[in-house]
Amino acid sequence: MSTQQGLPHSATQRERAKVIAAGLCALVLTVGLARFAYTPMLPIMRDQAGLSIVSGGWLATWNYAGYMAGALIAANLSRLESKYVLYRVGLVLGVVTTIATGLTQSLLLWDLLRFLAGVAAISGSLLASGLVLDWHVRNGHQPELGLHFMGMGAGIIVSGIAVQYLSAHWKWNIDWIGLGVLGTFFFCVAWAWMPAPVSHGGSAARATHSVPSRSWTTLLSLSYLCAGYGYVVSATFIVDIVDRLPAFAGKGNWVWVIVGLAAVPASYIWDGIARRWGIVQALIAAFLLQTLSIVLPVLTRDAGWIALSAVLFGATFIGIVSLTLALVGRYYPSNPAKAMARMTLNYCIAQIAAPVITGYLSAHFGNYNAALIFVAVVMLVGIALLSRLAKTPVFSPSRAIAPAK
């Protein structure tokens, strides 16, 4: 029985608003500040802290390795109560690692802190997603994550504007400390308003569900791996890429804000597109537009086209994540967070390799063009996989999901 059945509709809606706000704030803190702030901070750290482009790529790789480690932990936790504890640990790490980055110039410690920040990011992007989706399913709401993932776009905006303001007044180390202090506000909301999950007991826990076929799951997993590669290069290096262009010299942070502005409504809009076209067709469209966003900086240095590239990237990467995770969670209703974690591992594999490859390619050729062309090819492979997925049956009648623990 739903825990909300005895409450008036207005009370249920207030509770839903608080749950969504908690998830939004978790994303702003653990992804927008602890993780994504590194993107606008990268050129600042290169100028003021002596960070090389190769070292910058390695820092990003350690961050994504931490994200993968967090996803591995989440994938092996069956009980939602355990995920809730890990969610709260991630919130603490989000604040601590951001502040601590400004307290040292040791590359080794930066590696460690970026790794832990990657673990923290699981709280907002994965664990909070599962907790929010579980709450919606238990209380009879549509199992969509569009509103929740608006927090990722909001996090990009917050980090971009905060870095722009802080860097105009202080050096890089104070910028990091200021970002961490700002994060405490989002920490409080994410901690206080995310309700503890309800154990799945009784007959509901013993129910069995059809599992997506192995071929369908493999195709989706590989396409999501391609999406992870396409996402991480732009997410890590876009500010540094455009900061080198004459039209945006010294203004790269504002391009990051443009990405965030495009991302805020994107997941909600993609939910609507998916309802009309189907999720797989919506994913194909998002992949195509993101590929265009990747190649535009190679084809032109015009300010208008570069701004369009930022808009397309912001509007598509978050749609790809929210649509994929909602699709997976829908087919694993007894434990959506665990299924999402397993899918996210594919996203993480690409994220670990991509920044280092991009760093070395860029150092070798003297610009990012070769790296961006390679990313575009990877995205085209992802589109081919999704096209095959659209023709593959979702379910295999001979397979069933084990009861949730």
C-alpha positions as CSV (number, residue, x, y, z in Angstrom):
1,M,0.0,0.0,0.0
2,S,1.3,3.5,-0.8
3,T,2.5,5.4,2.2
4,Q,0.6,8.5,0.9
5,Q,-2.9,7.0,0.5
6,G,-4.3,8.7,3.6
7,L,-3.0,12.1,2.7
8,P,-4.9,14.9,1.0
9,H,-3.9,15.6,-2.6
10,S,-2.3,18.9,-1.6
11,A,-0.2,17.2,1.0
12,T,0.9,14.6,-1.5
13,Q,1.9,17.3,-4.0
14,R,3.8,19.2,-1.3
15,E,5.7,16.0,-0.5
16,R,6.4,15.4,-4.2
17,A,7.7,18.9,-4.5
18,K,10.1,18.4,-1.6
19,V,11.3,15.1,-3.0
20,I,12.0,16.7,-6.4
21,A,13.7,19.7,-4.7
22,A,15.9,17.3,-2.8
23,G,17.0,15.5,-5.9
24,L,17.6,18.8,-7.7
25,C,19.8,20.1,-4.9
26,A,21.7,16.8,-4.8
27,L,22.4,17.2,-8.5
28,V,23.5,20.8,-8.1
29,L,25.9,20.0,-5.3
30,T,27.4,16.6,-6.3
31,V,27.4,17.1,-10.1
32,G,27.1,20.8,-10.7
33,L,29.6,22.0,-8.1
34,A,31.7,19.0,-6.9
35,R,32.1,17.6,-10.5
36,F,31.2,20.0,-13.2
37,A,32.8,23.1,-11.7
38,Y,36.1,21.6,-12.9
39,T,35.2,22.4,-16.5
40,P,35.2,26.2,-16.0
41,M,38.0,25.9,-13.5
42,L,40.3,24.0,-15.9
43,P,41.6,27.0,-17.8
44,I,41.9,29.0,-14.6
45,M,44.0,26.3,-13.0
46,R,46.1,26.0,-16.1
47,D,46.8,29.7,-16.0
48,Q,47.2,30.2,-12.2
49,A,48.2,26.8,-10.8
50,G,50.4,25.5,-13.6
51,L,48.2,22.6,-14.6
52,S,49.2,21.1,-17.9
53,I,46.6,20.0,-20.5
54,V,47.7,16.3,-20.0
55,S,47.5,16.6,-16.2
56,G,44.1,18.2,-16.7
57,G,43.0,15.2,-18.7
58,W,44.3,12.9,-16.0
59,L,42.4,14.8,-13.3
60,A,39.2,14.3,-15.3
61,T,40.0,10.6,-15.7
62,W,40.4,10.2,-11.9
63,N,37.1,11.9,-11.5
64,Y,35.3,9.5,-13.8
65,A,37.1,6.6,-12.2
66,G,35.6,7.7,-9.0
67,Y,32.2,7.9,-10.6
68,M,32.7,4.3,-11.9
69,A,33.7,3.1,-8.5
70,G,30.6,4.7,-7.0
71,A,28.5,3.1,-9.7
72,L,30.1,-0.3,-8.9
73,I,29.2,0.1,-5.3
74,A,25.7,1.1,-6.1
75,A,25.2,-1.8,-8.5
76,N,26.1,-4.3,-5.8
77,L,23.7,-2.8,-3.2
78,S,20.3,-4.4,-3.4
79,R,18.6,-2.7,-0.5
80,L,17.3,0.8,-1.0
81,E,18.1,1.6,2.6
82,S,21.8,1.0,1.9
83,K,21.6,3.3,-1.2
84,Y,20.1,6.0,1.0
85,V,23.0,5.8,3.4
86,L,25.5,6.0,0.4
87,Y,23.4,9.0,-1.0
88,R,24.0,10.9,2.2
89,V,27.7,10.0,2.3
90,G,28.0,11.4,-1.2
91,L,26.4,14.7,-0.1
92,V,29.1,15.1,2.5
93,L,31.9,14.2,0.1
94,G,30.5,16.8,-2.4
95,V,31.1,19.6,0.0
96,V,34.4,18.3,1.5
97,T,36.2,17.5,-1.7
98,T,35.3,20.9,-3.3
99,I,36.6,22.9,-0.4
100,A,39.7,20.7,0.0
101,T,40.7,21.1,-3.7
102,G,41.5,24.8,-2.9
103,L,43.6,23.8,0.1
104,T,46.5,22.1,-1.7
105,Q,48.6,22.3,-4.9
106,S,49.6,18.6,-4.8
107,L,48.8,16.9,-8.1
108,L,48.5,13.6,-6.2
109,L,46.0,15.0,-3.7
110,W,44.1,16.6,-6.6
111,D,43.9,13.1,-8.2
112,L,42.5,11.7,-4.9
113,L,40.0,14.6,-4.4
114,R,38.8,14.3,-8.0
115,F,38.3,10.6,-7.5
116,L,36.3,11.1,-4.3
117,A,34.3,13.9,-6.1
118,G,33.4,11.3,-8.7
119,V,32.1,9.0,-6.1
120,A,30.1,11.8,-4.6
121,A,28.5,12.5,-8.0
122,I,26.7,9.1,-7.8
123,S,24.6,10.6,-5.1
124,G,22.9,13.1,-7.4
125,S,23.0,11.5,-10.8
126,L,22.3,7.9,-9.9
127,L,21.2,7.3,-6.2
128,A,18.9,10.4,-6.0
129,S,17.5,9.3,-9.4
130,G,16.6,5.9,-8.1
131,L,15.2,7.3,-4.8
132,V,13.1,9.8,-6.7
133,L,11.9,7.3,-9.2
134,D,11.1,4.8,-6.4
135,W,9.1,7.4,-4.5
136,H,7.1,8.3,-7.7
137,V,6.3,4.6,-8.5
138,R,5.2,3.9,-4.9
139,N,2.9,6.9,-4.8
140,G,1.3,6.4,-8.2
141,H,3.1,9.1,-10.2
142,Q,4.4,8.8,-13.8
143,P,7.9,7.2,-13.6
144,E,9.7,10.0,-15.4
145,L,12.9,11.8,-14.4
146,G,12.6,15.0,-16.5
147,L,12.0,17.3,-13.6
148,H,14.7,15.7,-11.5
149,F,17.4,16.0,-14.2
150,M,16.6,19.7,-14.6
151,G,19.0,19.9,-11.6
152,M,21.9,19.0,-13.7
153,G,21.3,22.0,-16.0
154,A,20.8,24.2,-12.9
155,G,24.1,22.9,-11.5
156,I,25.9,23.9,-14.7
157,I,24.4,27.4,-14.4
158,V,25.3,27.7,-10.8
159,S,28.9,26.5,-11.3
160,G,29.4,28.7,-14.3
161,I,28.1,31.9,-12.8
162,A,29.8,31.2,-9.4
163,V,33.2,30.6,-11.1
164,Q,32.8,33.7,-13.3
165,Y,32.1,35.8,-10.2
166,L,34.7,34.2,-7.9
167,S,37.5,34.2,-10.5
168,A,37.0,37.9,-11.1
169,H,37.8,38.7,-7.4
170,W,40.0,35.8,-6.1
171,K,42.6,33.3,-7.2
172,W,41.9,29.7,-8.1
173,N,42.2,28.3,-4.6
174,I,39.7,30.7,-3.1
175,D,37.4,29.9,-6.0
176,W,37.3,26.2,-5.0
177,I,36.7,27.1,-1.3
178,G,33.9,29.5,-2.3
179,L,32.2,26.8,-4.4
180,G,32.3,24.4,-1.5
181,V,30.8,27.0,0.9
182,L,28.0,27.7,-1.7
183,G,27.4,23.9,-1.9
184,T,26.4,23.8,1.8
185,F,23.0,25.4,1.0
186,F,22.2,22.7,-1.5
187,F,23.5,20.1,0.9
188,C,21.0,21.1,3.6
189,V,18.0,20.8,1.2
190,A,19.2,17.5,-0.3
191,W,19.8,16.0,3.2
192,A,16.6,17.2,4.9
193,W,14.0,16.7,2.1
194,M,14.9,13.3,0.6
195,P,12.8,10.8,2.5
196,A,14.2,7.5,3.6
197,P,12.9,4.7,1.2
198,V,10.3,2.2,2.3
199,S,11.3,-1.4,2.3
200,H,9.6,-3.5,-0.4
201,G,8.0,-6.2,1.6
202,G,5.1,-8.6,1.4
203,S,3.8,-10.0,-1.9
204,A,5.1,-7.1,-3.9
205,A,8.7,-8.1,-3.1
206,R,8.1,-11.6,-4.2
207,A,6.6,-10.7,-7.5
208,T,8.5,-11.5,-10.7
209,H,8.9,-9.3,-13.8
210,S,10.0,-10.0,-17.3
211,V,13.6,-9.0,-18.0
212,P,14.7,-7.2,-21.2
213,S,16.3,-9.6,-23.6
214,R,20.1,-10.0,-23.6
215,S,20.5,-8.6,-27.1
216,W,18.3,-5.6,-26.3
217,T,20.3,-4.9,-23.1
218,T,23.6,-5.3,-24.9
219,L,22.7,-2.8,-27.7
220,L,21.4,-0.2,-25.2
221,S,24.5,-0.7,-23.0
222,L,26.9,-0.2,-25.9
223,S,25.0,2.8,-27.2
224,Y,25.2,4.3,-23.7
225,L,28.9,3.7,-23.7
226,C,29.2,5.7,-26.9
227,A,27.1,8.5,-25.3
228,G,29.5,8.5,-22.3
229,Y,32.4,9.1,-24.6
230,G,30.6,11.9,-26.5
231,Y,29.5,13.5,-23.3
232,V,32.7,13.5,-21.4
233,V,34.9,15.2,-23.9
234,S,32.6,18.2,-24.3
235,A,31.7,18.3,-20.6
236,T,35.4,18.4,-19.6
237,F,37.0,20.5,-22.3
238,I,34.3,22.7,-23.8
239,V,35.3,25.8,-21.9
240,D,39.0,25.4,-22.7
241,I,38.1,24.7,-26.3
242,V,36.1,27.9,-26.8
243,D,38.4,30.0,-24.6
244,R,41.0,29.5,-27.3
245,L,38.8,31.0,-30.0
246,P,39.2,34.8,-30.6
247,A,35.5,35.5,-30.2
248,F,35.4,33.9,-26.8
249,A,38.8,34.7,-25.4
250,G,38.4,35.0,-21.6
251,K,34.7,34.3,-21.9
252,G,34.6,30.5,-21.9
253,N,32.7,30.4,-18.6
254,W,29.7,32.0,-20.2
255,V,29.6,29.3,-22.8
256,W,29.3,26.8,-19.9
257,V,26.4,28.9,-18.6
258,I,24.8,28.6,-22.0
259,V,25.1,24.8,-21.8
260,G,23.4,24.9,-18.4
261,L,20.6,27.2,-19.6
262,A,19.9,24.7,-22.5
263,A,20.1,21.7,-20.2
264,V,17.5,23.0,-17.6
265,P,14.4,22.4,-19.6
266,A,15.9,19.8,-21.9
267,S,15.1,16.6,-19.9
268,Y,11.5,17.7,-19.5
269,I,11.2,18.5,-23.2
270,W,12.8,15.1,-24.1
271,D,10.2,13.4,-21.9
272,G,7.5,14.9,-24.1
273,I,9.3,13.9,-27.3
274,A,9.7,10.4,-26.0
275,R,5.9,10.2,-25.3
276,R,5.2,11.2,-28.9
277,W,8.0,9.3,-30.8
278,G,9.0,6.6,-28.4
279,I,12.1,6.6,-26.2
280,V,14.5,4.9,-28.7
281,Q,13.6,7.3,-31.5
282,A,14.0,10.2,-29.1
283,L,17.4,8.9,-28.2
284,I,18.5,8.7,-31.9
285,A,17.4,12.3,-32.4
286,A,19.4,13.4,-29.3
287,F,22.5,11.5,-30.5
288,L,22.3,13.2,-33.9
289,L,22.0,16.6,-32.4
290,Q,24.8,16.0,-30.0
291,T,27.1,14.8,-32.8
292,L,26.4,18.1,-34.6
293,S,27.3,20.0,-31.5
294,I,30.6,18.2,-31.3
295,V,31.7,18.9,-34.9
296,L,30.6,22.6,-35.1
297,P,33.8,23.9,-33.3
298,V,35.8,22.0,-35.9
299,L,34.0,23.4,-38.8
300,T,33.8,27.1,-37.7
301,R,35.0,29.7,-35.3
302,D,32.0,31.9,-35.7
303,A,30.6,33.0,-32.3
304,G,27.0,32.3,-33.3
305,W,27.7,28.7,-34.4
306,I,29.8,28.1,-31.3
307,A,27.0,29.3,-29.1
308,L,24.6,27.0,-31.0
309,S,27.0,24.1,-30.4
310,A,26.8,24.9,-26.6
311,V,23.0,25.0,-26.8
312,L,22.8,21.7,-28.6
313,F,25.2,20.0,-26.2
314,G,23.3,21.2,-23.2
315,A,20.0,20.2,-24.7
316,T,21.1,16.7,-25.7
317,F,23.5,15.2,-23.2
318,I,21.0,15.5,-20.3
319,G,18.2,14.1,-22.4
320,I,20.3,11.1,-23.3
321,V,21.0,10.4,-19.6
322,S,17.4,10.9,-18.4
323,L,15.8,8.9,-21.2
324,T,18.2,6.0,-20.8
325,L,17.9,5.8,-17.1
326,A,14.2,6.2,-17.1
327,L,13.9,3.5,-19.7
328,V,16.0,1.1,-17.7
329,G,14.2,1.9,-14.4
330,R,10.9,1.3,-16.1
331,Y,11.8,-2.3,-16.9
332,Y,13.2,-3.0,-13.4
333,P,10.5,-1.6,-11.2
334,S,11.4,-3.6,-8.1
335,N,14.9,-2.0,-7.8
336,P,15.4,0.8,-10.4
337,A,18.5,2.2,-8.7
338,K,20.4,-1.0,-9.0
339,A,19.5,-1.4,-12.7
340,M,20.5,2.2,-13.4
341,A,23.8,1.6,-11.6
342,R,24.6,-1.3,-13.8
343,M,23.8,0.7,-17.0
344,T,25.8,3.6,-15.7
345,L,28.9,1.4,-15.6
346,N,29.0,1.4,-19.4
347,Y,28.8,5.2,-19.4
348,C,31.7,5.3,-16.9
349,I,34.0,3.1,-18.9
350,A,34.1,5.6,-21.8
351,Q,34.4,8.5,-19.3
352,I,37.6,7.1,-17.9
353,A,39.4,6.7,-21.2
354,A,38.1,9.7,-23.1
355,P,39.7,12.6,-21.2
356,V,43.2,11.0,-21.3
357,I,42.9,10.2,-25.0
358,T,41.6,13.7,-25.7
359,G,44.5,15.2,-23.6
360,Y,47.2,13.4,-25.6
361,L,45.5,14.0,-29.0
362,S,45.2,17.7,-28.2
363,A,48.8,17.9,-27.0
364,H,50.1,16.1,-30.1
365,F,48.1,18.1,-32.7
366,G,48.1,21.4,-30.8
367,N,44.3,21.7,-30.8
368,Y,41.2,19.8,-30.1
369,N,40.1,19.1,-33.7
370,A,41.3,15.5,-34.0
371,A,39.8,14.6,-30.6
372,L,36.4,16.1,-31.6
373,I,36.4,14.3,-34.9
374,F,37.1,11.0,-33.1
375,V,34.2,11.7,-30.7
376,A,31.8,12.4,-33.6
377,V,32.7,9.0,-35.1
378,V,32.0,7.3,-31.7
379,M,28.6,9.0,-31.6
380,L,27.8,7.8,-35.1
381,V,28.5,4.2,-33.9
382,G,26.1,4.9,-31.1
383,I,23.4,6.0,-33.5
384,A,23.9,2.7,-35.5
385,L,23.4,0.7,-32.3
386,L,20.2,2.5,-31.4
387,S,18.9,2.0,-34.9
388,R,19.4,-1.7,-34.4
389,L,17.9,-1.5,-30.9
390,A,14.7,0.0,-32.4
391,K,14.2,-3.3,-34.3
392,T,15.0,-5.6,-31.4
393,P,12.3,-7.1,-29.1
394,V,12.5,-5.8,-25.6
395,F,11.5,-8.9,-23.8
396,S,12.5,-12.5,-23.8
397,P,9.7,-14.6,-22.4
398,S,12.0,-17.2,-21.0
399,R,13.8,-14.8,-18.6
400,A,12.5,-13.4,-15.3
401,I,13.8,-11.0,-12.8
402,A,14.7,-12.2,-9.3
403,P,12.7,-10.8,-6.4
404,A,14.1,-7.6,-4.9
405,K,16.0,-8.1,-1.7
